Amino acid sequence: MKLITAIIRESQLDQVREALIHVDITRITVSRVSGHGQQIREEIYRGRRIVPNLTPKMRLEIAVNDEFVDITCQTIIEAAKTNGGTLGDGKIFITQLEDCIRIRTQERGGKAI
């Protein structure tokens, strides 16, 4: 089991969500986050160097069984990429999940996902 965390542009959320649903990945968690990566650029304002505010982004968290990792990541990449790929399109992090428990039925592991 893996936890896929993707940070994407706000404008790409609907496109990514629809693409995931199209490949039968329907259980996702979405939250608003702010931050900056390489797309941050210092600006000069009235002779002073300033750093712009944090950029709003969307964070998707998707718990998947091992056989769904590649299709999930590829779907996110294809749907989140803008204009063939530009700075600030986002990142995907894949972490190992030790266990998963469905509270209602107490199922564990891959069945709980």
N, CA, C and O atoms as a GROMACS GRO file, in nm:
protein
  452
    1MET      N    1   0.083  -0.118   0.000
    1MET     CA    2   0.000   0.000   0.000
    1MET      C    3   0.088   0.124   0.000
    1MET      O    4   0.193   0.128   0.063
    2LYS      N    5   0.041   0.223  -0.072
    2LYS     CA    6   0.116   0.348  -0.080
    2LYS      C    7   0.022   0.466  -0.059
    2LYS      O    8  -0.099   0.456  -0.083
    3LEU      N    9   0.078   0.576  -0.012
    3LEU     CA   10   0.006   0.702  -0.003
    3LEU      C   11   0.067   0.794  -0.107
    3LEU      O   12   0.186   0.827  -0.100
    4ILE      N   13  -0.014   0.836  -0.202
    4ILE     CA   14   0.030   0.928  -0.306
    4ILE      C   15  -0.017   1.066  -0.268
    4ILE      O   16  -0.137   1.089  -0.251
    5THR      N   17   0.076   1.159  -0.254
    5THR     CA   18   0.045   1.297  -0.223
    5THR      C   19   0.087   1.381  -0.342
    5THR      O   20   0.203   1.379  -0.382
    6ALA      N   21  -0.007   1.455  -0.398
    6ALA     CA   22   0.022   1.539  -0.514
    6ALA      C   23  -0.010   1.684  -0.480
    6ALA      O   24  -0.116   1.713  -0.425
    7ILE      N   25   0.082   1.773  -0.512
    7ILE     CA   26   0.060   1.917  -0.500
    7ILE      C   27   0.044   1.970  -0.642
    7ILE      O   28   0.136   1.960  -0.723
    8ILE      N   29  -0.072   2.027  -0.672
    8ILE     CA   30  -0.100   2.072  -0.808
    8ILE      C   31  -0.156   2.214  -0.806
    8ILE      O   32  -0.189   2.268  -0.701
    9ARG      N   33  -0.165   2.273  -0.924
    9ARG     CA   34  -0.226   2.406  -0.938
    9ARG      C   35  -0.376   2.396  -0.908
    9ARG      O   36  -0.440   2.296  -0.938
   10GLU      N   37  -0.430   2.503  -0.849
   10GLU     CA   38  -0.574   2.507  -0.822
   10GLU      C   39  -0.655   2.490  -0.949
   10GLU      O   40  -0.758   2.422  -0.950
   11SER      N   41  -0.609   2.551  -1.055
   11SER     CA   42  -0.684   2.549  -1.182
   11SER      C   43  -0.690   2.410  -1.245
   11SER      O   44  -0.774   2.387  -1.332
   12GLN      N   45  -0.604   2.319  -1.203
   12GLN     CA   46  -0.600   2.185  -1.262
   12GLN      C   47  -0.679   2.083  -1.180
   12GLN      O   48  -0.688   1.967  -1.221
   13LEU      N   49  -0.735   2.122  -1.067
   13LEU     CA   50  -0.800   2.026  -0.978
   13LEU      C   51  -0.912   1.949  -1.047
   13LEU      O   52  -0.914   1.826  -1.043
   14ASP      N   53  -1.005   2.019  -1.111
   14ASP     CA   54  -1.118   1.950  -1.174
   14ASP      C   55  -1.071   1.855  -1.283
   14ASP      O   56  -1.123   1.744  -1.295
   15GLN      N   57  -0.975   1.896  -1.360
   15GLN     CA   58  -0.922   1.812  -1.467
   15GLN      C   59  -0.857   1.686  -1.410
   15GLN      O   60  -0.877   1.576  -1.463
   16VAL      N   61  -0.779   1.700  -1.303
   16VAL     CA   62  -0.714   1.585  -1.240
   16VAL      C   63  -0.817   1.493  -1.178
   16VAL      O   64  -0.810   1.371  -1.194
   17ARG      N   65  -0.914   1.550  -1.109
   17ARG     CA   66  -1.018   1.469  -1.044
   17ARG      C   67  -1.097   1.389  -1.147
   17ARG      O   68  -1.123   1.270  -1.126
   18GLU      N   69  -1.136   1.452  -1.256
   18GLU     CA   70  -1.211   1.383  -1.360
   18GLU      C   71  -1.127   1.272  -1.425
   18GLU      O   72  -1.179   1.165  -1.457
   19ALA      N   73  -0.998   1.298  -1.445
   19ALA     CA   74  -0.909   1.197  -1.504
   19ALA      C   75  -0.895   1.077  -1.410
   19ALA      O   76  -0.893   0.962  -1.455
   20LEU      N   77  -0.886   1.103  -1.279
   20LEU     CA   78  -0.875   0.994  -1.182
   20LEU      C   79  -1.004   0.911  -1.180
   20LEU      O   80  -0.998   0.788  -1.174
   21ILE      N   81  -1.118   0.977  -1.184
   21ILE     CA   82  -1.245   0.905  -1.186
   21ILE      C   83  -1.254   0.819  -1.312
   21ILE      O   84  -1.305   0.707  -1.307
   22HIS      N   85  -1.204   0.870  -1.423
   22HIS     CA   86  -1.206   0.796  -1.550
   22HIS      C   87  -1.128   0.665  -1.542
   22HIS      O   88  -1.162   0.568  -1.611
   23VAL      N   89  -1.023   0.660  -1.460
   23VAL     CA   90  -0.945   0.536  -1.444
   23VAL      C   91  -0.984   0.462  -1.315
   23VAL      O   92  -0.906   0.382  -1.262
   24ASP      N   93  -1.104   0.490  -1.265
   24ASP     CA   94  -1.164   0.421  -1.149
   24ASP      C   95  -1.090   0.446  -1.017
   24ASP      O   96  -1.088   0.358  -0.931
   25ILE      N   97  -1.031   0.563  -1.001
   25ILE     CA   98  -0.973   0.601  -0.873
   25ILE      C   99  -1.062   0.712  -0.819
   25ILE      O  100  -1.053   0.827  -0.863
   26THR      N  101  -1.148   0.677  -0.724
   26THR     CA  102  -1.252   0.769  -0.680
   26THR      C  103  -1.238   0.815  -0.536
   26THR      O  104  -1.310   0.906  -0.494
   27ARG      N  105  -1.150   0.755  -0.461
   27ARG     CA  106  -1.137   0.791  -0.319
   27ARG      C  107  -1.014   0.879  -0.300
   27ARG      O  108  -0.901   0.830  -0.292
   28ILE      N  109  -1.038   1.009  -0.292
   28ILE     CA  110  -0.928   1.104  -0.275
   28ILE      C  111  -0.964   1.203  -0.165
   28ILE      O  112  -1.081   1.226  -0.134
   29THR      N  113  -0.861   1.261  -0.108
   29THR     CA  114  -0.877   1.370  -0.011
   29THR      C  115  -0.810   1.492  -0.071
   29THR      O  116  -0.697   1.484  -0.120
   30VAL      N  117  -0.879   1.605  -0.066
   30VAL     CA  118  -0.828   1.728  -0.126
   30VAL      C  119  -0.827   1.837  -0.020
   30VAL      O  120  -0.923   1.851   0.057
   31SER      N  121  -0.718   1.914  -0.014
   31SER     CA  122  -0.711   2.028   0.078
   31SER      C  123  -0.637   2.142   0.011
   31SER      O  124  -0.554   2.122  -0.078
   32ARG      N  125  -0.667   2.262   0.055
   32ARG     CA  126  -0.599   2.381   0.004
   32ARG      C  127  -0.471   2.402   0.084
   32ARG      O  128  -0.471   2.393   0.207
   33VAL      N  129  -0.363   2.430   0.013
   33VAL     CA  130  -0.235   2.457   0.078
   33VAL      C  131  -0.171   2.578   0.011
   33VAL      O  132  -0.214   2.620  -0.097
   34SER      N  133  -0.070   2.632   0.073
   34SER     CA  134   0.006   2.742   0.015
   34SER      C  135   0.154   2.711   0.027
   34SER      O  136   0.197   2.645   0.122
   35GLY      N  137   0.231   2.757  -0.069
   35GLY     CA  138   0.374   2.734  -0.064
   35GLY      C  139   0.440   2.787  -0.189
   35GLY      O  140   0.377   2.854  -0.270
   36HIS      N  141   0.564   2.755  -0.202
   36HIS     CA  142   0.634   2.790  -0.325
   36HIS      C  143   0.752   2.696  -0.343
   36HIS      O  144   0.812   2.647  -0.247
   37GLY      N  145   0.781   2.673  -0.467
   37GLY     CA  146   0.895   2.589  -0.504
   37GLY      C  147   0.987   2.670  -0.591
   37GLY      O  148   1.024   2.782  -0.556
   38GLN      N  149   1.025   2.614  -0.702
   38GLN     CA  150   1.117   2.682  -0.793
   38GLN      C  151   1.054   2.801  -0.862
   38GLN      O  152   1.125   2.889  -0.910
   39GLN      N  153   0.920   2.806  -0.868
   39GLN     CA  154   0.858   2.915  -0.941
   39GLN      C  155   0.864   3.048  -0.868
   39GLN      O  156   0.823   3.150  -0.923
   40ILE      N  157   0.916   3.050  -0.745
   40ILE     CA  158   0.928   3.176  -0.672
   40ILE      C  159   1.033   3.265  -0.738
   40ILE      O  160   1.142   3.220  -0.775
   41ARG      N  161   0.998   3.390  -0.752
   41ARG     CA  162   1.090   3.487  -0.812
   41ARG      C  163   1.094   3.610  -0.723
   41ARG      O  164   0.990   3.663  -0.684
   42GLU      N  165   1.214   3.653  -0.692
   42GLU     CA  166   1.226   3.777  -0.616
   42GLU      C  167   1.192   3.894  -0.708
   42GLU      O  168   1.222   3.892  -0.827
   43GLU      N  169   1.128   3.993  -0.652
   43GLU     CA  170   1.092   4.111  -0.729
   43GLU      C  171   1.154   4.234  -0.664
   43GLU      O  172   1.184   4.234  -0.544
   44ILE      N  173   1.173   4.335  -0.742
   44ILE     CA  174   1.223   4.462  -0.691
   44ILE      C  175   1.105   4.559  -0.687
   44ILE      O  176   1.042   4.586  -0.789
   45TYR      N  177   1.076   4.611  -0.569
   45TYR     CA  178   0.966   4.705  -0.552
   45TYR      C  179   1.020   4.826  -0.479
   45TYR      O  180   1.062   4.817  -0.364
   46ARG      N  181   1.017   4.940  -0.547
   46ARG     CA  182   1.069   5.066  -0.491
   46ARG      C  183   1.212   5.050  -0.440
   46ARG      O  184   1.248   5.100  -0.334
   47GLY      N  185   1.291   4.980  -0.517
   47GLY     CA  186   1.432   4.965  -0.485
   47GLY      C  187   1.463   4.859  -0.382
   47GLY      O  188   1.580   4.838  -0.349
   48ARG      N  189   1.362   4.792  -0.330
   48ARG     CA  190   1.384   4.686  -0.230
   48ARG      C  191   1.352   4.550  -0.290
   48ARG      O  192   1.256   4.536  -0.366
   49ARG      N  193   1.431   4.454  -0.256
   49ARG     CA  194   1.409   4.317  -0.302
   49ARG      C  195   1.305   4.252  -0.211
   49ARG      O  196   1.323   4.247  -0.090
   50ILE      N  197   1.196   4.203  -0.270
   50ILE     CA  198   1.091   4.138  -0.191
   50ILE      C  199   1.063   4.000  -0.249
   50ILE      O  200   1.091   3.972  -0.366
   51VAL      N  201   1.007   3.916  -0.165
   51VAL     CA  202   0.966   3.782  -0.207
   51VAL      C  203   0.813   3.783  -0.208
   51VAL      O  204   0.752   3.815  -0.106
   52PRO      N  205   0.751   3.748  -0.320
   52PRO     CA  206   0.605   3.748  -0.327
   52PRO      C  207   0.542   3.652  -0.226
   52PRO      O  208   0.609   3.566  -0.170
   53ASN      N  209   0.413   3.667  -0.206
   53ASN     CA  210   0.339   3.580  -0.114
   53ASN      C  211   0.343   3.435  -0.159
   53ASN      O  212   0.383   3.404  -0.272
   54LEU      N  213   0.303   3.348  -0.071
   54LEU     CA  214   0.297   3.206  -0.103
   54LEU      C  215   0.192   3.182  -0.210
   54LEU      O  216   0.090   3.252  -0.216
   55THR      N  217   0.216   3.084  -0.294
   55THR     CA  218   0.126   3.051  -0.403
   55THR      C  219   0.022   2.949  -0.357
   55THR      O  220   0.058   2.847  -0.299
   56PRO      N  221  -0.106   2.976  -0.382
   56PRO     CA  222  -0.208   2.877  -0.344
   56PRO      C  223  -0.200   2.755  -0.434
   56PRO      O  224  -0.186   2.768  -0.556
   57LYS      N  225  -0.210   2.638  -0.375
   57LYS     CA  226  -0.206   2.510  -0.448
   57LYS      C  227  -0.312   2.418  -0.387
   57LYS      O  228  -0.375   2.451  -0.287
   58MET      N  229  -0.329   2.302  -0.450
   58MET     CA  230  -0.418   2.198  -0.399
   58MET      C  231  -0.336   2.075  -0.366
   58MET      O  232  -0.242   2.040  -0.439
   59ARG      N  233  -0.370   2.010  -0.256
   59ARG     CA  234  -0.300   1.888  -0.214
   59ARG      C  235  -0.398   1.772  -0.223
   59ARG      O  236  -0.504   1.774  -0.160
   60LEU      N  237  -0.361   1.672  -0.300
   60LEU     CA  238  -0.442   1.552  -0.312
   60LEU      C  239  -0.371   1.439  -0.239
   60LEU      O  240  -0.250   1.422  -0.253
   61GLU      N  241  -0.445   1.363  -0.162
   61GLU     CA  242  -0.391   1.245  -0.095
   61GLU      C  243  -0.475   1.126  -0.137
   61GLU      O  244  -0.597   1.126  -0.124
   62ILE      N  245  -0.407   1.024  -0.187
   62ILE     CA  246  -0.475   0.907  -0.239
   62ILE      C  247  -0.403   0.783  -0.187
   62ILE      O  248  -0.285   0.762  -0.215
   63ALA      N  249  -0.474   0.702  -0.111
   63ALA     CA  250  -0.419   0.574  -0.064
   63ALA      C  251  -0.455   0.468  -0.167
   63ALA      O  252  -0.572   0.451  -0.200
   64VAL      N  253  -0.355   0.397  -0.216
   64VAL     CA  254  -0.378   0.295  -0.320
   64VAL      C  255  -0.302   0.168  -0.288
   64VAL      O  256  -0.202   0.169  -0.216
   65ASN      N  257  -0.352   0.058  -0.342
   65ASN     CA  258  -0.278  -0.066  -0.337
   65ASN      C  259  -0.164  -0.057  -0.438
   65ASN      O  260  -0.171   0.022  -0.532
   66ASP      N  261  -0.061  -0.138  -0.420
   66ASP     CA  262   0.060  -0.127  -0.501
   66ASP      C  263   0.036  -0.133  -0.652
   66ASP      O  264   0.105  -0.065  -0.728
   67GLU      N  265  -0.062  -0.212  -0.696
   67GLU     CA  266  -0.086  -0.225  -0.840
   67GLU      C  267  -0.147  -0.099  -0.902
   67GLU      O  268  -0.152  -0.089  -1.025
   68PHE      N  269  -0.193  -0.004  -0.821
   68PHE     CA  270  -0.253   0.119  -0.873
   68PHE      C  271  -0.160   0.240  -0.867
   68PHE      O  272  -0.199   0.350  -0.908
   69VAL      N  273  -0.040   0.223  -0.819
   69VAL     CA  274   0.052   0.337  -0.802
   69VAL      C  275   0.087   0.400  -0.936
   69VAL      O  276   0.075   0.521  -0.953
   70ASP      N  277   0.131   0.319  -1.031
   70ASP     CA  278   0.174   0.374  -1.161
   70ASP      C  279   0.061   0.443  -1.236
   70ASP      O  280   0.080   0.553  -1.287
   71ILE      N  281  -0.055   0.381  -1.243
   71ILE     CA  282  -0.167   0.440  -1.316
   71ILE      C  283  -0.215   0.568  -1.249
   71ILE      O  284  -0.254   0.663  -1.318
   72THR      N  285  -0.212   0.572  -1.117
   72THR     CA  286  -0.252   0.693  -1.045
   72THR      C  287  -0.155   0.807  -1.073
   72THR      O  288  -0.198   0.918  -1.105
   73CYS      N  289  -0.027   0.782  -1.061
   73CYS     CA  290   0.074   0.885  -1.086
   73CYS      C  291   0.071   0.933  -1.230
   73CYS      O  292   0.077   1.054  -1.255
   74GLN      N  293   0.062   0.840  -1.325
   74GLN     CA  294   0.060   0.878  -1.466
   74GLN      C  295  -0.062   0.962  -1.499
   74GLN      O  296  -0.054   1.057  -1.577
   75THR      N  297  -0.176   0.928  -1.440
   75THR     CA  298  -0.299   1.004  -1.463
   75THR      C  299  -0.286   1.145  -1.409
   75THR      O  300  -0.328   1.241  -1.474
   76ILE      N  301  -0.230   1.158  -1.289
   76ILE     CA  302  -0.211   1.292  -1.231
   76ILE      C  303  -0.115   1.374  -1.318
   76ILE      O  304  -0.142   1.491  -1.345
   77ILE      N  305  -0.006   1.314  -1.360
   77ILE     CA  306   0.092   1.385  -1.443
   77ILE      C  307   0.029   1.436  -1.572
   77ILE      O  308   0.045   1.552  -1.608
   78GLU      N  309  -0.043   1.349  -1.640
   78GLU     CA  310  -0.104   1.388  -1.768
   78GLU      C  311  -0.210   1.497  -1.751
   78GLU      O  312  -0.221   1.586  -1.835
   79ALA      N  313  -0.288   1.490  -1.642
   79ALA     CA  314  -0.396   1.587  -1.623
   79ALA      C  315  -0.348   1.719  -1.563
   79ALA      O  316  -0.409   1.823  -1.587
   80ALA      N  317  -0.240   1.716  -1.485
   80ALA     CA  318  -0.194   1.837  -1.416
   80ALA      C  319  -0.095   1.919  -1.496
   80ALA      O  320  -0.073   2.037  -1.467
   81LYS      N  321  -0.035   1.859  -1.597
   81LYS     CA  322   0.067   1.927  -1.677
   81LYS      C  323   0.002   2.035  -1.763
   81LYS      O  324  -0.095   2.008  -1.834
   82THR      N  325   0.056   2.158  -1.757
   82THR     CA  326   0.001   2.268  -1.837
   82THR      C  327   0.094   2.301  -1.952
   82THR      O  328   0.216   2.306  -1.934
   83ASN      N  329   0.038   2.323  -2.068
   83ASN     CA  330   0.114   2.363  -2.187
   83ASN      C  331   0.237   2.276  -2.211
   83ASN      O  332   0.344   2.327  -2.243
   84GLY      N  333   0.224   2.148  -2.197
   84GLY     CA  334   0.337   2.058  -2.219
   84GLY      C  335   0.435   2.056  -2.103
   84GLY      O  336   0.539   1.993  -2.112
   85GLY      N  337   0.403   2.124  -1.995
   85GLY     CA  338   0.487   2.125  -1.876
   85GLY      C  339   0.553   2.259  -1.852
   85GLY      O  340   0.637   2.301  -1.931
   86THR      N  341   0.514   2.326  -1.744
   86THR     CA  342   0.574   2.454  -1.710
   86THR      C  343   0.611   2.454  -1.562
   86THR      O  344   0.562   2.372  -1.484
   87LEU      N  345   0.696   2.546  -1.526
   87LEU     CA  346   0.739   2.560  -1.388
   87LEU      C  347   0.618   2.585  -1.299
   87LEU      O  348   0.535   2.671  -1.330
   88GLY      N  349   0.606   2.511  -1.189
   88GLY     CA  350   0.496   2.529  -1.097
   88GLY      C  351   0.381   2.433  -1.117
   88GLY      O  352   0.277   2.447  -1.052
   89ASP      N  353   0.398   2.333  -1.205
   89ASP     CA  354   0.290   2.236  -1.228
   89ASP      C  355   0.268   2.147  -1.105
   89ASP      O  356   0.157   2.096  -1.087
   90GLY      N  357   0.367   2.128  -1.022
   90GLY     CA  358   0.347   2.052  -0.899
   90GLY      C  359   0.445   1.939  -0.881
   90GLY      O  360   0.543   1.926  -0.954
   91LYS      N  361   0.415   1.857  -0.780
   91LYS     CA  362   0.500   1.743  -0.745
   91LYS      C  363   0.412   1.629  -0.697
   91LYS      O  364   0.299   1.649  -0.654
   92ILE      N  365   0.468   1.508  -0.705
   92ILE     CA  366   0.402   1.389  -0.652
   92ILE      C  367   0.499   1.321  -0.556
   92ILE      O  368   0.616   1.300  -0.589
   93PHE      N  369   0.449   1.287  -0.439
   93PHE     CA  370   0.529   1.215  -0.339
   93PHE      C  371   0.462   1.080  -0.314
   93PHE      O  372   0.340   1.073  -0.300
   94ILE      N  373   0.541   0.974  -0.308
   94ILE     CA  374   0.489   0.840  -0.283
   94ILE      C  375   0.554   0.788  -0.155
   94ILE      O  376   0.676   0.780  -0.146
   95THR      N  377   0.470   0.754  -0.058
   95THR     CA  378   0.521   0.703   0.069
   95THR      C  379   0.457   0.568   0.100
   95THR      O  380   0.343   0.540   0.061
   96GLN      N  381   0.531   0.486   0.169
   96GLN     CA  382   0.483   0.354   0.208
   96GLN      C  383   0.380   0.368   0.319
   96GLN      O  384   0.401   0.443   0.415
   97LEU      N  385   0.268   0.297   0.306
   97LEU     CA  386   0.167   0.292   0.412
   97LEU      C  387   0.187   0.163   0.489
   97LEU      O  388   0.187   0.054   0.432
   98GLU      N  389   0.202   0.176   0.617
   98GLU     CA  390   0.222   0.056   0.700
   98GLU      C  391   0.093  -0.022   0.714
   98GLU      O  392   0.093  -0.145   0.704
   99ASP      N  393  -0.017   0.048   0.736
   99ASP     CA  394  -0.145  -0.019   0.754
   99ASP      C  395  -0.258   0.078   0.727
   99ASP      O  396  -0.238   0.200   0.728
  100CYS      N  397  -0.375   0.024   0.704
  100CYS     CA  398  -0.496   0.104   0.684
  100CYS      C  399  -0.609   0.030   0.753
  100CYS      O  400  -0.620  -0.092   0.740
  101ILE      N  401  -0.692   0.101   0.826
  101ILE     CA  402  -0.804   0.039   0.897
  101ILE      C  403  -0.931   0.116   0.863
  101ILE      O  404  -0.938   0.237   0.883
  102ARG      N  405  -1.031   0.045   0.813
  102ARG     CA  406  -1.162   0.106   0.791
  102ARG      C  407  -1.236   0.103   0.925
  102ARG      O  408  -1.258  -0.004   0.981
  103ILE      N  409  -1.271   0.217   0.974
  103ILE     CA  410  -1.330   0.230   1.108
  103ILE      C  411  -1.463   0.154   1.117
  103ILE      O  412  -1.487   0.083   1.215
  104ARG      N  413  -1.548   0.168   1.017
  104ARG     CA  414  -1.681   0.108   1.022
  104ARG      C  415  -1.676  -0.043   1.037
  104ARG      O  416  -1.749  -0.098   1.120
  105THR      N  417  -1.593  -0.111   0.959
  105THR     CA  418  -1.591  -0.258   0.958
  105THR      C  419  -1.467  -0.318   1.023
  105THR      O  420  -1.461  -0.439   1.044
  106GLN      N  421  -1.372  -0.236   1.055
  106GLN     CA  422  -1.243  -0.277   1.113
  106GLN      C  423  -1.160  -0.362   1.016
  106GLN      O  424  -1.070  -0.433   1.059
  107GLU      N  425  -1.190  -0.354   0.886
  107GLU     CA  426  -1.107  -0.423   0.787
  107GLU      C  427  -0.970  -0.359   0.787
  107GLU      O  428  -0.957  -0.240   0.816
  108ARG      N  429  -0.869  -0.436   0.756
  108ARG     CA  430  -0.732  -0.387   0.757
  108ARG      C  431  -0.665  -0.411   0.622
  108ARG      O  432  -0.706  -0.496   0.544
  109GLY      N  433  -0.558  -0.332   0.599
  109GLY     CA  434  -0.475  -0.353   0.482
  109GLY      C  435  -0.541  -0.306   0.353
  109GLY      O  436  -0.620  -0.212   0.352
  110GLY      N  437  -0.507  -0.375   0.243
  110GLY     CA  438  -0.554  -0.338   0.111
  110GLY      C  439  -0.705  -0.340   0.096
  110GLY      O  440  -0.760  -0.263   0.017
  111LYS      N  441  -0.774  -0.426   0.171
  111LYS     CA  442  -0.920  -0.432   0.163
  111LYS      C  443  -0.984  -0.304   0.219
  111LYS      O  444  -1.092  -0.265   0.176
  112ALA      N  445  -0.917  -0.240   0.312
  112ALA     CA  446  -0.972  -0.118   0.374
  112ALA      C  447  -0.961   0.003   0.281
  112ALA      O  448  -1.033   0.101   0.298
  113ILE      N  449  -0.870  -0.004   0.184
  113ILE     CA  450  -0.854   0.108   0.094
  113ILE      C  451  -0.967   0.107  -0.005
  113ILE      O  452  -0.974   0.193  -0.092
   0.00000   0.00000   0.00000
